[in-house]
Amino acid sequence: MNMMNSVRKKLVVIGNGMAGMRTVEEILQRTPGMFEITVFGAEPQPNYDRIMLSPLLAGDKSFAQIVLNSLEWYEANNIKLIAGEAVVTIDREAKLVIGEAGTTRPYDLLLLATGSNPFVLPLPGVNRPGVMTFRSVADVEQMLSIAAPGKNAVVIGGGLLGLEAAHGLNLRGMNVSVVHLMPMLMERQLDAASAHLLERKLTSRGMNIYTSANTEAFDGDGENGPVRAVVLKDEQRIEADLVVMAVGIRPNATLAKSAGLATDRGVLVDDAMRTSDPAIFAIGECVEHNKQCYGLVAPIWDMAKVAADHICGVAEPVFSPIASGTRLKVSGIEMFSAGAFMGDKSTEDVVLRDGARGIYKRLVLREDRLVGVVCFGDARDAGWYFELLKNGEPLGELRDTMIFGPVVASDDPDDALAAMADGAEICGCNGVKKSTICKSIAEHGLTSLDDVRARTKASASCGSCTGLVEGLLKLSLGTGYAPAAVKPLCKCTSHGHDEVRRRIKGGALKTIPAVMQALEWTTPNGCGSCRPALNFYLLAAWPGEYVDDAQSRFVNERMHANIQKDGTYSVVPRMWGGTTSAKELRAIADVVEKFDIPAVKVTGGQRIDMLGVKKEDLQAVWKDLNAAGLVSGHAYGKALRTVKTCVGSEWCRFGVQDSTAMGIALEKTTWGSWHPHKVKLAVSGCPRNCAEATIKDFGVVATEAGWDLHVGGNGGIKVRATELLCKVTTEEEVMEYACAFLQLYRMEAHYLERTAPWIERVGLKYVQEKIVENAELRLSLFKDFMHAQKFARTDPWAEQAADQQAGKKFNAMAELV
Amino acid sequence: MMDGMRVVRDFVDVGALEEIPSLGARCVKTAMGDIAVFRTADDTVYALRNQCPHKAGPLSQGIVHGDAVTCPLHGWVISLQSGKAMGLDTGCTPRFSVKVEHGRVLLSVGVTA
């Protein structure tokens, strides 16, 4: 044992959750290095943000995004983390804690942060597989292993947590029912009027809400088989593949009790957060202070500060709980409540109700002071009301207009923010005041949301105050604040392309209506801009699973031919690598004569274009072309178009590689793939580059040593020459790099963005990092592309010709001549 | 079916509603040219001349959204209710009376005033 260890006091923390780790952070801030700290955690993960389990379930966040203290953090702060081992014994005589695996640690000071346990209804069938609680990452993982679109989920408990779980499962495409014992939802946070609006809103999202519903049993297969239904007392049966119980929490005081500490509902603590043993502190959801237990984060952060001051011996504050407000973390539902919002005989109400807009505000006053508030549908002013409530000052003249918010005359939300008191709390989760944020911005020269989050933690937890924090940046920096402007996908939404793509994947959204519902499209079924984009994003995200929506395809992709200005179509069959044969040419000639096609032209992509085909002839034209082995060239689509080649080493005296064979192989592999925009490839057999590979999306140029791979070129209005991606030596490498590049482009570019502007936006270096430097990622992109191609390499002409239903669109519905 | 000044229209059965894809359209050939019959998400049907007021693009081939269609040629948005171009564009396509009865689409080729 070295000198340091012998002089440093030993602090052991039982509980690696938010309360415990926040206290450790507070301790490190006050007296770094004072303690040798050991943390026991029953869960195997590092400390994560439990508030964010709902977004994790909904797919809005990944686990990495909700980790609060990474394993590196523990290491950097010299904290010994014993994760995955619950503590079973506290020996107060010997000042030792003992874990379930036998790990023993001595302590000078002990901090209990054992949290709470979800309450489990003692009903028949509660142990069936599929019946679970919602409390930990493990619970979320278990839910996701069962959740699938179309399956049935029942959430027992219509409180804050239950509704967040229901929302997450709804976004996962499940049929969700909520069973609530009380006559109204969230009765601890809402009054009857706002609860009714909430119920209406949830119902409109497709959830079934059962209120005044008493659960009797969980029915299922056999004695102990998986759950199949929830049975209510009135004998109603609700089908269920998954049951989530969210009916409340109980402080976890078992360990404290067995150690002989004073407990009641929770571990009893004094105003310093000290238990009945002076060497043991307790904080968080496991404690009971003045007969009160806590489940919301804001008072627990206060506890952490108080405990840290006492543990470090730097100050002796007392914990005096302040009112805390509640927000529902369900995207698109603004709801806030705080204080004595139910009112009683001694209070009066000021109410604003706008049923059509779904807005309801209720302010509860006692003796000219604000004592309670409920906002539903519009919670922008919640922070201001909450501040008035906490101040407890007489309202005076403010009473007459306060229901309309802090700034009545102006509808600019920035004015409201400017008018807000300096001490007003912006971030409820982390207790960050307006003045703290503004001061940090000024003192540290912060310019972005991420800066503010890193420095102050404001908006870093649940994120519902992000808009306010951005507003403060704008107020502080004026025109100097340049937020990362996100251009909405179209007028139907405020979300940008990247956000939409992220949510499709993360939220397991698998149909256009599901996307529009989850992302709150403002139009009933989109517009001519967003529908094709969503159709492509879904197709790219869920290959083989998503059913292409013909009505969301631009006409050319729906008709599989290019519409011309007179309403006729052009037909271009594929010619692999620009090669053809007598049989194909003969079939083309026959078709041109048979259908009286007025024009035939050789295209820039080394194929033959038949122009002026009448809509009603399309199917017959394709049938004849198919018979000669010709398939669609996708000359009409946001898809793989051509692979242009030169004759290469087979014929050319300069050629150094067989560019034609390489081009044919590339086209045979990549044809039929859909993309954000058209994609053209080319392969040249020598650096003279006769195939013009350096103005293609992916250009391959042969050298003596192998192949140069070029990306991001195009002709068109704004010519852009390619940039060199890398050099490779074998044909297999060309194929792997080409497919990986196409897959990266398909998955990350915005709809209607060609590779050239995409690469200019993300930078060549970014593409090289993913495709050239990261072999593992390249291989996985290649595999993803090949998987998607299993479903894409089909000839739409043959399909359309065979499908009678699809065929109808080529003909008139009726003829009234 | 006489109501004041209006003329009794002859409705002709042009087919089943199911023949038109939801959020899509089908054409009916008439002596006066093609008429596009649209079906919205809530199964309302509208009929317009199959020509965009801009450059005569075939509206029946456009993307239907809400009560409007986006022309496939240059992206004009035409109101299915009024036949008028929406947004900053101006122009109007003739409308025709159309209704659904017992799942059949009934079209009148007299132009709606």
Chai-1 contact restraints between the chains, C-beta under 6 A:
chainA,res_idxA,chainB,res_idxB,connection_type,confidence,min_distance_angstrom,max_distance_angstrom,comment,restraint_id
A,T523,B,G66,contact,1.0,0.0,6.0,A-B,restraint_1
A,P524,B,G66,contact,1.0,0.0,6.0,A-B,restraint_2
A,N525,B,A41,contact,1.0,0.0,6.0,A-B,restraint_3
A,N525,B,H65,contact,1.0,0.0,6.0,A-B,restraint_4
A,G526,B,H65,contact,1.0,0.0,6.0,A-B,restraint_5
A,C527,B,H65,contact,1.0,0.0,6.0,A-B,restraint_6
A,G528,B,I63,contact,1.0,0.0,6.0,A-B,restraint_7
A,G528,B,T70,contact,1.0,0.0,6.0,A-B,restraint_8
A,R531,B,I63,contact,1.0,0.0,6.0,A-B,restraint_9
A,Q551,B,P21,contact,1.0,0.0,6.0,A-B,restraint_10
A,Q551,B,L23,contact,1.0,0.0,6.0,A-B,restraint_11
A,Q551,B,G24,contact,1.0,0.0,6.0,A-B,restraint_12
A,V555,B,Q61,contact,1.0,0.0,6.0,A-B,restraint_13
A,V555,B,P72,contact,1.0,0.0,6.0,A-B,restraint_14
A,I563,B,P72,contact,1.0,0.0,6.0,A-B,restraint_15
A,G567,B,P58,contact,1.0,0.0,6.0,A-B,restraint_16
A,A812,B,C27,contact,1.0,0.0,6.0,A-B,restraint_17
A,A812,B,K29,contact,1.0,0.0,6.0,A-B,restraint_18
A,M813,B,V14,contact,1.0,0.0,6.0,A-B,restraint_19
A,M813,B,G15,contact,1.0,0.0,6.0,A-B,restraint_20
A,M813,B,E19,contact,1.0,0.0,6.0,A-B,restraint_21
A,M813,B,R26,contact,1.0,0.0,6.0,A-B,restraint_22
A,M813,B,V28,contact,1.0,0.0,6.0,A-B,restraint_23
A,A814,B,V14,contact,1.0,0.0,6.0,A-B,restraint_24
A,A814,B,G15,contact,1.0,0.0,6.0,A-B,restraint_25
A,A814,B,V28,contact,1.0,0.0,6.0,A-B,restraint_26
A,E815,B,K29,contact,1.0,0.0,6.0,A-B,restraint_27
A,L816,B,T30,contact,1.0,0.0,6.0,A-B,restraint_28
A,V817,B,K29,contact,1.0,0.0,6.0,A-B,restraint_29
A,V817,B,A31,contact,1.0,0.0,6.0,A-B,restraint_30
